[in-house]
Amino acid sequence: MKKLQNCEVENCIPTPSSCVTWNGGSIEYLGICDGDSLNTLLWEVITKLEEITGEDLSSFDIDSLIEVCNQKAPIEVSILSILNILKNNDVCLKDYILTLQDKITELSQSTSVNVNLKCLADFDNLGNSLSVTRDQLDQLVIDTICSHKNRIETLETNVTSLQSQINELENTSSVEELQFGTCVNPSVLPTSTQVINIADSLCELKDETGTGVEIVSALSNTPSIFTTSEYLSLTGWIPSPSNLADNYNNLLIAFNYIIGRVDGIEDNCCAPSCEKVKIGISAVYNEDNTAVIIKFTAGAGTNIPSGFLDIGSTIVITDIDGNTETFLTSGVNLIANNAEIEVLITGLNLTNDLSISIDANMSNGTLTCSKCIGKIVKKAICNFCTICASGADGASVVIIYEDNGGSIAYESFNPTTTTSTTTSSTTTTTTAA
């Protein structure tokens, strides 16, 4: 409160205040009537001031007022100073309100908001973040909150259910062991038994396939050719195999690729053809000139590729008179590499050359080849006979024979122990042992 001033008045006649009357008219607000003494008037005024100001304004919390708009504290706390602070606060708050109104107006007029939506952002095809309006942003936030709310409620329900199950397990004195069957042991057995079975099977598998270190070591032996573009371009190929399955995948693809290449080579370079089926023969008489022995040898020109078989061929031998002897293989594989076939010729004229004609039919199951071969067999030079004689030293043997021309010849010799003589119509050969 203000300090009291010096109330002493000079050159005045001292008069008691109770003797001074108020003639300024009645004041209803203060309860003062016209004609009241000065004491009464002053008392009413002082009483009203005390009602308005309270006891002591020094205890008034002025700091809370000056902090609102960052005002300076008054030197003396009085009603006037408080009123000034309130007035300044009103002006300051008015400015704040106007500024906020401008911001609200600006926001209401804006079609989009400039905020980082982070995980809520949406993008166009070029990867640019799409702008959103205030309403869209509000709706997006609301939708996200509702989604999280639903998920939280679901989780809470699940947690409650799980907790209930846990409580039931805790309250259960004994739990029945789960029983099931597996590919290792299809019988329905308790879990503890099946675990042992699975472990044993896994150990057996480990012994058969090798340890992890052994598998990695095996993978290190992958051929370097598998890293070339020829193989890397194959469909399904794994450029950098990291396990046994990857490597096995590449091996199968490579194997199929190589098989295809081999098939291509066989089809284009080594494919069976009738040109590769070659049949050549040699023919001689048997010892008694009753049959012709036909031989299919490499020296005669025979080369029958693997897979080709005789499916039925015809051999015809013709003499000078046109007489024939026919031999049928009848589907039996008689014509083959280094094979021999003996054909009887007892009904033919052997005084001249014989003609051999072979119609050979060979097949590998898909390809059938027919070959025609001809051969001339020269006539037999002579008929042979063998004479064996034995006797003592100094004995002699006389042989008399006649050739086809009717000539008679004599030959005499002295054998030592055993003599073998072979004669013909033109030549006589004597061998002494």
ChimeraX attribute file (.defattr): number of C-alpha atoms within 10 A of each C-alpha:
attribute: neighborCount
match mode: 1-to-1
recipient: residues
	/A:1	10
	/A:2	7
	/A:3	5
	/A:4	6
	/A:5	6
	/A:6	6
	/A:7	6
	/A:8	6
	/A:9	8
	/A:10	7
	/A:11	5
	/A:12	7
	/A:13	7
	/A:14	8
	/A:15	8
	/A:16	9
	/A:17	12
	/A:18	11
	/A:19	10
	/A:20	13
	/A:21	15
	/A:22	16
	/A:23	12
	/A:24	11
	/A:25	11
	/A:26	14
	/A:27	11
	/A:28	8
	/A:29	9
	/A:30	14
	/A:31	12
	/A:32	20
	/A:33	16
	/A:34	13
	/A:35	15
	/A:36	18
	/A:37	18
	/A:38	17
	/A:39	16
	/A:40	18
	/A:41	20
	/A:42	13
	/A:43	14
	/A:44	16
	/A:45	16
	/A:46	13
	/A:47	12
	/A:48	15
	/A:49	12
	/A:50	12
	/A:51	10
	/A:52	10
	/A:53	11
	/A:54	9
	/A:55	10
	/A:56	11
	/A:57	15
	/A:58	11
	/A:59	8
	/A:60	11
	/A:61	10
	/A:62	16
	/A:63	12
	/A:64	10
	/A:65	17
	/A:66	18
	/A:67	12
	/A:68	15
	/A:69	16
	/A:70	12
	/A:71	14
	/A:72	11
	/A:73	15
	/A:74	13
	/A:75	7
	/A:76	13
	/A:77	18
	/A:78	17
	/A:79	13
	/A:80	10
	/A:81	15
	/A:82	19
	/A:83	11
	/A:84	13
	/A:85	21
	/A:86	15
	/A:87	12
	/A:88	17
	/A:89	19
	/A:90	14
	/A:91	13
	/A:92	16
	/A:93	14
	/A:94	12
	/A:95	12
	/A:96	13
	/A:97	12
	/A:98	12
	/A:99	12
	/A:100	12
	/A:101	12
	/A:102	12
	/A:103	12
	/A:104	12
	/A:105	11
	/A:106	10
	/A:107	14
	/A:108	12
	/A:109	9
	/A:110	11
	/A:111	11
	/A:112	15
	/A:113	14
	/A:114	9
	/A:115	10
	/A:116	10
	/A:117	15
	/A:118	8
	/A:119	6
	/A:120	10
	/A:121	14
	/A:122	13
	/A:123	10
	/A:124	8
	/A:125	6
	/A:126	6
	/A:127	8
	/A:128	10
	/A:129	14
	/A:130	10
	/A:131	18
	/A:132	18
	/A:133	14
	/A:134	16
	/A:135	13
	/A:136	13
	/A:137	17
	/A:138	12
	/A:139	12
	/A:140	16
	/A:141	14
	/A:142	12
	/A:143	12
	/A:144	13
	/A:145	12
	/A:146	12
	/A:147	12
	/A:148	12
	/A:149	12
	/A:150	12
	/A:151	12
	/A:152	12
	/A:153	12
	/A:154	12
	/A:155	12
	/A:156	12
	/A:157	12
	/A:158	12
	/A:159	12
	/A:160	12
	/A:161	12
	/A:162	12
	/A:163	12
	/A:164	12
	/A:165	12
	/A:166	12
	/A:167	11
	/A:168	11
	/A:169	12
	/A:170	11
	/A:171	9
	/A:172	9
	/A:173	7
	/A:174	8
	/A:175	8
	/A:176	6
	/A:177	10
	/A:178	10
	/A:179	13
	/A:180	14
	/A:181	13
	/A:182	12
	/A:183	7
	/A:184	13
	/A:185	14
	/A:186	10
	/A:187	12
	/A:188	13
	/A:189	16
	/A:190	14
	/A:191	14
	/A:192	11
	/A:193	14
	/A:194	20
	/A:195	12
	/A:196	11
	/A:197	15
	/A:198	15
	/A:199	13
	/A:200	13
	/A:201	14
	/A:202	13
	/A:203	14
	/A:204	12
	/A:205	12
	/A:206	12
	/A:207	10
	/A:208	9
	/A:209	12
	/A:210	14
	/A:211	13
	/A:212	12
	/A:213	9
	/A:214	11
	/A:215	13
	/A:216	14
	/A:217	11
	/A:218	13
	/A:219	17
	/A:220	10
	/A:221	8
	/A:222	14
	/A:223	8
	/A:224	8
	/A:225	10
	/A:226	17
	/A:227	14
	/A:228	10
	/A:229	10
	/A:230	9
	/A:231	17
	/A:232	16
	/A:233	12
	/A:234	13
	/A:235	8
	/A:236	10
	/A:237	19
	/A:238	18
	/A:239	16
	/A:240	12
	/A:241	15
	/A:242	11
	/A:243	12
	/A:244	15
	/A:245	10
	/A:246	15
	/A:247	19
	/A:248	13
	/A:249	15
	/A:250	23
	/A:251	15
	/A:252	12
	/A:253	18
	/A:254	16
	/A:255	12
	/A:256	12
	/A:257	14
	/A:258	12
	/A:259	12
	/A:260	12
	/A:261	12
	/A:262	14
	/A:263	14
	/A:264	13
	/A:265	12
	/A:266	12
	/A:267	11
	/A:268	10
	/A:269	10
	/A:270	12
	/A:271	11
	/A:272	18
	/A:273	12
	/A:274	16
	/A:275	8
	/A:276	13
	/A:277	18
	/A:278	15
	/A:279	21
	/A:280	18
	/A:281	22
	/A:282	17
	/A:283	19
	/A:284	15
	/A:285	19
	/A:286	13
	/A:287	10
	/A:288	8
	/A:289	16
	/A:290	16
	/A:291	17
	/A:292	22
	/A:293	17
	/A:294	20
	/A:295	22
	/A:296	23
	/A:297	18
	/A:298	15
	/A:299	12
	/A:300	14
	/A:301	14
	/A:302	20
	/A:303	18
	/A:304	21
	/A:305	16
	/A:306	10
	/A:307	10
	/A:308	21
	/A:309	20
	/A:310	21
	/A:311	20
	/A:312	18
	/A:313	22
	/A:314	15
	/A:315	20
	/A:316	17
	/A:317	24
	/A:318	19
	/A:319	21
	/A:320	14
	/A:321	10
	/A:322	11
	/A:323	14
	/A:324	18
	/A:325	16
	/A:326	15
	/A:327	16
	/A:328	15
	/A:329	17
	/A:330	12
	/A:331	13
	/A:332	12
	/A:333	15
	/A:334	18
	/A:335	24
	/A:336	19
	/A:337	19
	/A:338	15
	/A:339	14
	/A:340	17
	/A:341	17
	/A:342	16
	/A:343	20
	/A:344	18
	/A:345	21
	/A:346	12
	/A:347	11
	/A:348	20
	/A:349	17
	/A:350	17
	/A:351	13
	/A:352	15
	/A:353	15
	/A:354	24
	/A:355	17
	/A:356	22
	/A:357	16
	/A:358	20
	/A:359	15
	/A:360	19
	/A:361	20
	/A:362	24
	/A:363	17
	/A:364	16
	/A:365	10
	/A:366	7
	/A:367	11
	/A:368	15
	/A:369	17
	/A:370	12
	/A:371	15
	/A:372	13
	/A:373	14
	/A:374	14
	/A:375	15
	/A:376	14
	/A:377	17
	/A:378	15
	/A:379	15
	/A:380	14
	/A:381	12
	/A:382	12
	/A:383	11
	/A:384	11
	/A:385	9
	/A:386	8
	/A:387	11
	/A:388	11
	/A:389	13
	/A:390	16
	/A:391	14
	/A:392	11
	/A:393	10
	/A:394	10
	/A:395	12
	/A:396	14
	/A:397	13
	/A:398	9
	/A:399	12
	/A:400	9
	/A:401	13
	/A:402	12
	/A:403	13
	/A:404	9
	/A:405	8
	/A:406	9
	/A:407	9
	/A:408	10
	/A:409	11
	/A:410	9
	/A:411	11
	/A:412	10
	/A:413	14
	/A:414	17
	/A:415	20
	/A:416	15
	/A:417	14
	/A:418	14
	/A:419	18
	/A:420	15
	/A:421	15
	/A:422	14
	/A:423	18
	/A:424	16
	/A:425	16
	/A:426	10
	/A:427	10
	/A:428	12
	/A:429	9
	/A:430	14
	/A:431	12
	/A:432	14
	/A:433	10
